[in-house]
Amino acid sequence: MDLKDTAALFKCLGDESRLRILAMLRQSDSYVELLANRLDLTPGTVSHHLKKLETLGLVKCSRSQFYMIYSLNRDIAAPILELLPAEDDGVSDDEKYRRQIIASFVKNGRLTTIPSQLKKREVIYRHMLEGIAVGQSLTEREINTLIEKWHEDFCTIRRDFISLGLMTREDGIYMRVK
């Protein structure tokens, strides 16, 4: 690494948000929205920081279905990681993200709006189905009653339960599968 590359590295690492991103990726691979939630930044800002880290080779990116997953390039980042403090408050990033989504869309036990993003919709639907055991069967009337406690558009939500693979339907009987 020459002087110019070293200067670029120090300039990149001179930002607290980038250091926090590295600390989070040290714990587990992640995607932009989850990092943005944890950092209390916009996804665009986090993408910008990740691009800078990726340019220097500190971070790698790969596609996993709908998501771009970011991970540390541990070979290059190892000396930097030793300088970073550990971030551990006992609650996983996924759980914090889940809680924030639920808090954003559920008020007074009712779903305020159906999320347009698929991953947020799945989080909400899983939350709605927490009281139903995997393998438990319900009639269409029972599932409609359950959904109506959350939101008036039970038809859309019931179809989403099936299309997301959270439930199956056969002969008017719905069964929780995930």
GITA-V515167 format. One line per field, one symbol per residue. ss: DSSP state (H for helix, E for strand, L for the rest). Layout:
ss->???
This chain:
ss->LLHHHHHHHHHHHLLHHHHHHHHHHHHLLEEHHHHHHHHLLLHHHHHHHHHHHHHLLLEEEEEELLEEEEEELHHHHHHHHLLLLLLLLLLLHHHHHHHHHHHHHEELLEELLLLLLHHHHHHHHHHHLLLLLLLLEEEHHHHHHHHHHHLLLHHHHHHHHHHLLLEEEELLEEEELL
